[in-house]
Amino acid sequence: MFFDFRVFLGQSFDGTFQSVDELLNSMDALGIEHALACPLKPISYNLGEANTALAAAIRGYSDRLFGAARIDPWQPAAVDSLCIAVEDLGLRALFLNPWEEHFRADLEQLDPLMDVARMHGLPVLVAAGYPWLSEALQICKLAQRWPSVAVVMTNGGQINISGLGQADATLAMQKATNLYIDTAGVYRQDFIEETAEAFGGERVLFASGKPYFDQRYEIKRVTLAKVDERDRIAMQSGSAKKLLGL
């Protein structure tokens, strides 16, 4: 079984689009049982509307699709928006995108949102690897402030195509035991394998980042990884289910 821990749904301001039907068709073709969907940033920039639309889109597929609330910490009603997304819309995680919402991943204004995540047992996904905003050691600071909250760095904690961010990602995971990575777009396969060996497959989650990445290719990062079977099961679905309380 596979659980894709990060996909996107909706229509983005940058022209990216993905419907529920497109996502489910791809999942069916690849044997992916579940996915955690995040809203794309709409052209209106209204994330509250995007969260509501996401919840409505996945409502009929609650056995397969789960939703993450996307929140802009700069908005005065950010905490209320997260509470509504969790308590009224039934979303199961918090997604933060420092690059598109323009904030540092260690921003203190994130703490009220992290407190809501703590109270509701939400994992927090952070779009990682963007220079000056969401590098691994910045996300590490956030995770260290909230040790009881699971914090997932997307893209292995780095998107530097040279792979130079891998050392920082490893150091961050050493410093914060509540820090995880997802596998989408990871530059080097050996980084996934070494991370699973050093920290356990429980801290590595399969994610495709679809539609920005090709789900057919991304799934191979975990199926071809040279890890033991226990770690493989954790990477493929076990860790995701645990973080979402399934």
C-alpha positions as CSV (number, residue, x, y, z in Angstrom):
1,M,0.0,0.0,0.0
2,F,1.1,3.6,-0.7
3,F,0.1,6.8,1.0
4,D,1.1,9.9,-1.0
5,F,1.6,12.5,1.8
6,R,1.6,15.6,-0.4
7,V,-0.4,16.3,-3.6
8,F,-2.2,19.5,-4.7
9,L,-5.7,20.2,-5.8
10,G,-7.4,23.2,-7.4
11,Q,-6.4,26.0,-9.7
12,S,-3.3,28.0,-8.9
13,F,-2.5,31.6,-9.7
14,D,0.5,30.2,-11.7
15,G,-1.7,28.2,-14.1
16,T,-1.2,24.8,-12.4
17,F,-4.4,22.8,-12.1
18,Q,-5.4,19.4,-10.8
19,S,-8.8,17.9,-10.3
20,V,-9.9,15.1,-8.0
21,D,-10.6,12.9,-10.9
22,E,-7.1,13.4,-12.4
23,L,-5.6,12.7,-9.0
24,L,-7.6,9.5,-8.4
25,N,-7.0,8.2,-11.9
26,S,-3.3,8.5,-11.4
27,M,-3.5,6.9,-7.9
28,D,-5.5,4.0,-9.3
29,A,-3.0,3.4,-12.0
30,L,-0.1,3.3,-9.6
31,G,-1.7,1.4,-6.7
32,I,-1.7,4.4,-4.3
33,E,-4.4,3.9,-1.8
34,H,-4.5,7.3,0.1
35,A,-3.2,10.9,-0.4
36,L,-3.0,14.1,1.6
37,A,-4.1,17.0,-0.5
38,C,-3.1,20.6,-0.1
39,P,-4.8,23.6,-1.8
40,L,-3.0,25.3,-4.6
41,K,-2.8,29.1,-4.1
42,P,-5.7,30.5,-6.1
43,I,-5.5,33.7,-8.2
44,S,-7.7,35.5,-5.6
45,Y,-5.0,34.7,-3.0
46,N,-7.9,33.8,-0.6
47,L,-6.7,30.7,1.2
48,G,-9.8,30.4,3.2
49,E,-11.8,29.9,0.0
50,A,-9.2,27.4,-1.2
51,N,-9.5,25.4,2.0
52,T,-13.3,25.3,1.7
53,A,-13.1,24.3,-1.9
54,L,-10.6,21.5,-1.1
55,A,-12.8,20.1,1.7
56,A,-15.8,20.1,-0.7
57,A,-13.8,18.4,-3.5
58,I,-12.6,15.5,-1.3
59,R,-15.7,15.1,0.8
60,G,-17.0,12.2,-1.3
61,Y,-13.7,10.4,-1.1
62,S,-13.1,10.3,2.6
63,D,-11.9,6.7,2.4
64,R,-9.0,7.8,0.2
65,L,-8.3,11.5,0.4
66,F,-7.5,13.7,3.3
67,G,-7.0,17.4,3.3
68,A,-4.5,19.9,4.7
69,A,-5.4,23.5,5.5
70,R,-3.2,26.1,3.9
71,I,-2.8,29.2,6.1
72,D,-1.0,32.5,5.6
73,P,0.4,33.5,9.0
74,W,0.4,37.2,8.1
75,Q,-3.4,37.3,8.0
76,P,-5.0,38.6,11.2
77,A,-7.5,35.8,11.2
78,A,-5.0,33.1,10.6
79,V,-5.7,31.2,13.8
80,D,-9.4,31.4,13.3
81,S,-9.0,30.2,9.7
82,L,-7.1,27.1,10.9
83,C,-9.6,26.3,13.6
84,I,-12.5,26.6,11.0
85,A,-10.5,24.3,8.6
86,V,-10.0,21.7,11.3
87,E,-13.2,21.9,13.3
88,D,-15.7,22.7,10.6
89,L,-14.2,21.4,7.4
90,G,-12.5,18.3,8.8
91,L,-9.0,19.0,7.4
92,R,-6.3,16.9,9.0
93,A,-3.0,18.8,8.6
94,L,-1.5,22.3,8.3
95,F,0.4,23.3,5.2
96,L,2.7,26.3,5.2
97,N,4.4,27.7,2.1
98,P,7.0,30.3,3.1
99,W,7.8,30.9,-0.6
100,E,4.4,31.8,-1.9
101,E,3.1,33.4,1.3
102,H,6.4,35.3,1.9
103,F,7.6,34.5,5.4
104,R,10.5,32.9,7.2
105,A,9.9,29.3,8.4
106,D,11.2,30.3,11.8
107,L,8.8,33.3,12.1
108,E,7.5,33.8,15.6
109,Q,4.0,34.6,14.2
110,L,3.8,30.9,13.3
111,D,3.6,29.9,17.0
112,P,-0.1,30.5,17.5
113,L,-0.8,28.2,14.5
114,M,1.6,25.7,15.8
115,D,-0.3,25.7,19.1
116,V,-3.5,24.9,17.3
117,A,-1.7,22.1,15.5
118,R,-0.5,20.8,18.9
119,M,-4.0,20.9,20.4
120,H,-5.5,19.1,17.5
121,G,-2.6,16.7,16.8
122,L,-2.0,18.0,13.3
123,P,1.2,17.3,11.4
124,V,2.6,20.5,9.9
125,L,4.0,20.4,6.3
126,V,6.5,23.2,5.4
127,A,7.5,23.8,1.8
128,A,11.2,23.5,2.3
129,G,14.5,24.5,0.6
130,Y,13.8,28.1,-0.5
131,P,16.8,30.3,0.1
132,W,16.4,32.8,3.0
133,L,12.9,31.6,3.8
134,S,12.6,27.9,4.4
135,E,16.0,26.3,4.6
136,A,16.3,23.1,6.7
137,L,17.9,24.8,9.7
138,Q,15.2,27.5,9.8
139,I,12.5,24.8,9.8
140,C,14.5,23.1,12.5
141,K,14.2,26.1,14.8
142,L,10.4,26.0,14.4
143,A,10.4,22.3,15.2
144,Q,12.5,22.8,18.2
145,R,10.1,25.4,19.6
146,W,7.3,22.8,19.2
147,P,8.7,19.4,20.1
148,S,5.3,17.7,20.4
149,V,4.3,18.7,16.8
150,A,5.4,16.6,13.8
151,V,7.0,18.9,11.3
152,V,7.5,17.6,7.7
153,M,10.0,19.3,5.4
154,T,9.0,18.9,1.8
155,N,11.4,17.9,-0.9
156,G,13.8,16.2,1.6
157,G,14.3,19.6,3.2
158,Q,16.2,21.0,0.2
159,I,15.6,21.9,-3.4
160,N,19.1,22.9,-4.3
161,I,19.9,20.8,-7.4
162,S,23.6,20.6,-6.4
163,G,22.5,18.6,-3.3
164,L,24.4,21.0,-1.0
165,G,21.4,21.3,1.2
166,Q,21.5,17.7,2.2
167,A,24.0,18.2,5.0
168,D,21.8,20.9,6.6
169,A,18.7,18.6,6.3
170,T,20.6,15.8,8.1
171,L,21.8,18.2,10.8
172,A,18.3,19.5,11.2
173,M,16.9,16.0,11.7
174,Q,19.6,15.3,14.3
175,K,18.7,18.4,16.3
176,A,14.9,18.0,16.2
177,T,13.5,14.4,16.6
178,N,10.0,15.6,15.6
179,L,11.3,16.6,12.2
180,Y,10.5,14.5,9.1
181,I,11.1,14.7,5.3
182,D,9.0,13.8,2.3
183,T,10.6,12.3,-0.7
184,A,9.3,14.4,-3.6
185,G,12.0,15.7,-5.9
186,V,14.9,14.6,-3.7
187,Y,18.0,15.1,-5.8
188,R,19.9,12.0,-4.7
189,Q,18.5,8.6,-4.0
190,D,21.2,7.8,-1.5
191,F,20.0,10.7,0.6
192,I,16.7,8.9,1.1
193,E,18.4,5.7,1.9
194,E,20.9,7.3,4.3
195,T,18.1,9.2,6.1
196,A,16.1,6.0,6.6
197,E,19.2,4.2,7.9
198,A,20.2,7.0,10.3
199,F,16.7,8.0,11.6
200,G,14.4,5.2,10.6
201,G,11.9,4.9,7.8
202,E,9.3,6.4,10.2
203,R,10.8,9.8,9.5
204,V,10.7,9.5,5.8
205,L,7.4,9.9,4.0
206,F,6.6,9.1,0.4
207,A,5.2,12.2,-1.3
208,S,4.9,13.0,-5.0
209,G,4.1,16.8,-5.0
210,K,1.8,16.0,-7.9
211,P,1.1,17.8,-10.3
212,Y,4.4,19.7,-9.9
213,F,6.2,16.4,-10.1
214,D,5.3,13.2,-12.0
215,Q,3.7,10.7,-9.6
216,R,4.8,7.8,-11.8
217,Y,8.4,8.8,-11.3
218,E,8.2,9.9,-7.7
219,I,6.8,6.6,-6.5
220,K,10.0,4.9,-7.7
221,R,12.0,6.9,-5.1
222,V,10.6,4.6,-2.4
223,T,10.0,1.4,-4.4
224,L,13.7,1.4,-5.5
225,A,15.2,2.6,-2.3
226,K,17.8,0.2,-0.8
227,V,16.3,-0.1,2.7
228,D,15.0,-2.9,4.9
229,E,11.4,-4.0,4.6
230,R,10.3,-2.4,7.8
231,D,11.6,1.0,6.7
232,R,10.1,0.6,3.3
233,I,6.6,-0.1,4.8
234,A,7.0,3.0,7.0
235,M,8.1,5.2,4.1
236,Q,5.3,3.9,1.8
237,S,2.4,4.4,4.1
238,G,3.0,3.5,7.8
239,S,4.4,6.9,8.8
240,A,1.7,8.8,7.0
241,K,-1.1,6.9,8.7
242,K,0.6,7.3,12.1
243,L,0.9,11.1,11.7
244,L,-2.7,11.4,10.7
245,G,-3.9,9.1,13.5
246,L,-5.3,6.5,11.1
